[in-house]
Amino acid sequence: MKNKVKKNAAEASARYIAAFCAVIAIFAVVSITVYMIIKGTPAFASVGVPELLLGTIWKPTAAKPAYGIFYIILSSVAGTAASVLIGVPVGLLTAVFLTEISNRHLAAVVQPAVELLAAIPSVIYGLLGLMLLNPFMYRLEKIFFASSDTHQFTGGSNMISAVIVLAVMILPTVVSVSASAIRSVPDDLRAASLALGASRIQTIFKVTIPAAKSGIMTGVVLGIGRALGEAMAINMVAGGSVNLPLPFNSVRFLTTQLVSEMGYAEGVHRQVLFSVGLVLYVFIMIVNLVLQKLRKEAKENA
Amino acid sequence: MHNLSNVQLTGKRRKMTDSVLYFLIYLCAAFSVFLLAAIIIYVFLRGIRNVNWGFLTSVTSARRGTVGIAGNIVNTVMIIFLTMILATPIGVGAAIYLNEYAKPGRLVNLIEFATETLSGIPSIIFGLFGMMFFGQTLGLGYSLLTGSLTLILMVLPQITRNTQEALKTVPDSYRQGAVGLGSGKWHTIRTILLPSAMPGIVTGVILAIGRIVGESAALLFTAGSAKTLPKTLAAFFPKVFQSGGTMTVQLYLFATSEGKFDAAFGIALVLLILVFLINLGTKRLAARFDVMRKK
């Protein structure tokens, strides 16, 4: 009898405990959003919205401090765009190889390689970029700017290094999402195209990829999110001066701004860093919303 | 006649485009393999000289002239333990609710939306939030606990999603059979569904551990960077409330402010081996899981 009561109590409470666990995700998102807004907005009031967002001078510790983060925003947008422009074609073609071209044996080499690239911690990519890419970039820099009086030498820590590291880091995401999108294209389409006399390549690029478009777009948007949010690796290779995002400039991104200055910033400087976090958060939320919309569309199409 | 030669021409051009594209496809696929091989070889060659027993079991000390990561290894293990011991039940509980209890509707949509959103937030934002909320508002400061609480939010979606997938593969006849025999819902979940879904749950947990091993941005401003090793067993408990840098954070410091690149490559090698083992483990599990399903 007693046992039964205990059992009923367990049956009744399990439901609520499980529900509580599930609701924690909502609490987390709400509190993160609220905190980002509460901490991120005061600087807009104390510095001024246009001065902060459109200002190009970043001198937080000067006697007359300036807190313009326009170049930082620009660098993040440009760096993300450039890395996606490189990473997406390479990733898409790799996905095509895995799904349409390769035999089992070759796929058994390429597929795990891509998965392992995804598993490598970002600090290792940063370390490799620092030791291999930066010296190479410095050599190029010395050649290109040998006669320039205005160029500030960076020792190779520049925008290109960061873009290359980012492109490599988003590659696995693009490959795996595009590959599964291509796999889900029905074989009838391929068969019909081949029967009409199209070559294998024509079928892939004119039929299969267009049919997998929404899935591939999901991969692209996921890649954009990854690139925007990556912090440690690019902090190690991008130099770190607030600059226009030109290829051989040392640059700051929204994320690297946080990594490199959060440790010691105080007062208004600290507030502004929280605003940088808020700007990044807004970007990420936009990417997230687009992503969820794409996924919904893909689900409805399926 | 004129037409025919035209056809010939496009045919030739088509063959050209085809071969160029074939070449590019093979090139891109080879790139990933070469890149991975190059990374492994380079990290191995530069790291192997520094990874020895002393490196793994001592603490960096200028006085004794040692460079070691024992403290960071302990910190990493403690953070994994603290995070997973809370994140696993919460994530599994959430999946149980979504799959077994909840009826489709607004709440479920909201929870799924929140889980998706959470998985899209970059780790630096988690770090910022963890520092503000757990570190400052709750007064936990830079500590392993602050780091772990932050990471719970980060790995939660992964565990929830994997458990959900695993629960979905359990046939409905199992549920009906159990209920038909008079079993309560929770009893069914506990004795039938969870054991059947266990490989999927374990896979999710291992993947989450892998993510923690490689994480750095979320920990820099929450768990801090201390690298001391507790001297006695009793000293491990207060460590929870003290600052402690994981291996990745130490790698970052070695490679930037401390300028000890050899030691950084030592950690990189240890990390590479760890994440590859974790990857292999999840693959093995998934393969076994598949075989069981097919039977």
Chai-1 contact restraints between the chains, C-beta under 6 A:
chainA,res_idxA,chainB,res_idxB,connection_type,confidence,min_distance_angstrom,max_distance_angstrom,comment,restraint_id
A,A10,B,W186,contact,1.0,0.0,6.0,A-B,restraint_1
A,E11,B,G184,contact,1.0,0.0,6.0,A-B,restraint_2
A,E11,B,W186,contact,1.0,0.0,6.0,A-B,restraint_3
A,A14,B,W186,contact,1.0,0.0,6.0,A-B,restraint_4
A,R15,B,Y101,contact,1.0,0.0,6.0,A-B,restraint_5
A,A18,B,G93,contact,1.0,0.0,6.0,A-B,restraint_6
A,A18,B,I96,contact,1.0,0.0,6.0,A-B,restraint_7
A,A18,B,Y97,contact,1.0,0.0,6.0,A-B,restraint_8
A,A18,B,Y101,contact,1.0,0.0,6.0,A-B,restraint_9
A,A19,B,Y97,contact,1.0,0.0,6.0,A-B,restraint_10
A,C21,B,I90,contact,1.0,0.0,6.0,A-B,restraint_11
A,C21,B,G93,contact,1.0,0.0,6.0,A-B,restraint_12
A,C21,B,A94,contact,1.0,0.0,6.0,A-B,restraint_13
A,A22,B,A94,contact,1.0,0.0,6.0,A-B,restraint_14
A,A22,B,Y97,contact,1.0,0.0,6.0,A-B,restraint_15
A,A22,B,L98,contact,1.0,0.0,6.0,A-B,restraint_16
A,A22,B,I111,contact,1.0,0.0,6.0,A-B,restraint_17
A,I24,B,I90,contact,1.0,0.0,6.0,A-B,restraint_18
A,A25,B,I111,contact,1.0,0.0,6.0,A-B,restraint_19
A,A25,B,A114,contact,1.0,0.0,6.0,A-B,restraint_20
A,A25,B,T115,contact,1.0,0.0,6.0,A-B,restraint_21
A,A25,B,L118,contact,1.0,0.0,6.0,A-B,restraint_22
A,I26,B,L110,contact,1.0,0.0,6.0,A-B,restraint_23
A,I26,B,A114,contact,1.0,0.0,6.0,A-B,restraint_24
A,A28,B,L118,contact,1.0,0.0,6.0,A-B,restraint_25
A,A28,B,L153,contact,1.0,0.0,6.0,A-B,restraint_26
A,V29,B,A114,contact,1.0,0.0,6.0,A-B,restraint_27
A,V29,B,T117,contact,1.0,0.0,6.0,A-B,restraint_28
A,V29,B,L118,contact,1.0,0.0,6.0,A-B,restraint_29
A,I32,B,F129,contact,1.0,0.0,6.0,A-B,restraint_30
A,Y35,B,F129,contact,1.0,0.0,6.0,A-B,restraint_31
A,Y35,B,M132,contact,1.0,0.0,6.0,A-B,restraint_32
A,Y35,B,F133,contact,1.0,0.0,6.0,A-B,restraint_33
A,K39,B,M132,contact,1.0,0.0,6.0,A-B,restraint_34
A,V90,B,C28,contact,1.0,0.0,6.0,A-B,restraint_35
A,L93,B,L24,contact,1.0,0.0,6.0,A-B,restraint_36
A,L93,B,I25,contact,1.0,0.0,6.0,A-B,restraint_37
A,L93,B,C28,contact,1.0,0.0,6.0,A-B,restraint_38
A,T94,B,C28,contact,1.0,0.0,6.0,A-B,restraint_39
A,T94,B,A29,contact,1.0,0.0,6.0,A-B,restraint_40
A,T94,B,S32,contact,1.0,0.0,6.0,A-B,restraint_41
A,V96,B,I25,contact,1.0,0.0,6.0,A-B,restraint_42
A,F97,B,I25,contact,1.0,0.0,6.0,A-B,restraint_43
A,F97,B,A29,contact,1.0,0.0,6.0,A-B,restraint_44
A,I101,B,I25,contact,1.0,0.0,6.0,A-B,restraint_45
A,V110,B,A29,contact,1.0,0.0,6.0,A-B,restraint_46
A,V110,B,V33,contact,1.0,0.0,6.0,A-B,restraint_47
A,A113,B,S32,contact,1.0,0.0,6.0,A-B,restraint_48
A,A113,B,V33,contact,1.0,0.0,6.0,A-B,restraint_49
A,A113,B,L36,contact,1.0,0.0,6.0,A-B,restraint_50
A,V114,B,S32,contact,1.0,0.0,6.0,A-B,restraint_51
A,L116,B,L36,contact,1.0,0.0,6.0,A-B,restraint_52
A,L117,B,L36,contact,1.0,0.0,6.0,A-B,restraint_53
A,A119,B,V275,contact,1.0,0.0,6.0,A-B,restraint_54
A,A119,B,N279,contact,1.0,0.0,6.0,A-B,restraint_55
A,P121,B,G214,contact,1.0,0.0,6.0,A-B,restraint_56
A,P121,B,T248,contact,1.0,0.0,6.0,A-B,restraint_57
A,P121,B,L271,contact,1.0,0.0,6.0,A-B,restraint_58
A,V123,B,S216,contact,1.0,0.0,6.0,A-B,restraint_59
A,V123,B,T248,contact,1.0,0.0,6.0,A-B,restraint_60
A,V123,B,L251,contact,1.0,0.0,6.0,A-B,restraint_61
A,V123,B,Y252,contact,1.0,0.0,6.0,A-B,restraint_62
A,I124,B,A268,contact,1.0,0.0,6.0,A-B,restraint_63
A,L127,B,A255,contact,1.0,0.0,6.0,A-B,restraint_64
A,L127,B,A264,contact,1.0,0.0,6.0,A-B,restraint_65
A,L127,B,A268,contact,1.0,0.0,6.0,A-B,restraint_66
A,S199,B,D18,contact,1.0,0.0,6.0,A-B,restraint_67
A,I201,B,D18,contact,1.0,0.0,6.0,A-B,restraint_68
A,I201,B,L21,contact,1.0,0.0,6.0,A-B,restraint_69
A,G225,B,G120,contact,1.0,0.0,6.0,A-B,restraint_70
A,G229,B,P122,contact,1.0,0.0,6.0,A-B,restraint_71
A,A231,B,I124,contact,1.0,0.0,6.0,A-B,restraint_72
A,A231,B,A217,contact,1.0,0.0,6.0,A-B,restraint_73
A,M232,B,S216,contact,1.0,0.0,6.0,A-B,restraint_74
A,M232,B,A217,contact,1.0,0.0,6.0,A-B,restraint_75
A,T255,B,I124,contact,1.0,0.0,6.0,A-B,restraint_76
A,L258,B,I124,contact,1.0,0.0,6.0,A-B,restraint_77
A,M262,B,F221,contact,1.0,0.0,6.0,A-B,restraint_78
A,G277,B,L128,contact,1.0,0.0,6.0,A-B,restraint_79
A,Y281,B,I125,contact,1.0,0.0,6.0,A-B,restraint_80
A,N288,B,T117,contact,1.0,0.0,6.0,A-B,restraint_81
A,N288,B,G120,contact,1.0,0.0,6.0,A-B,restraint_82
A,Q292,B,E116,contact,1.0,0.0,6.0,A-B,restraint_83
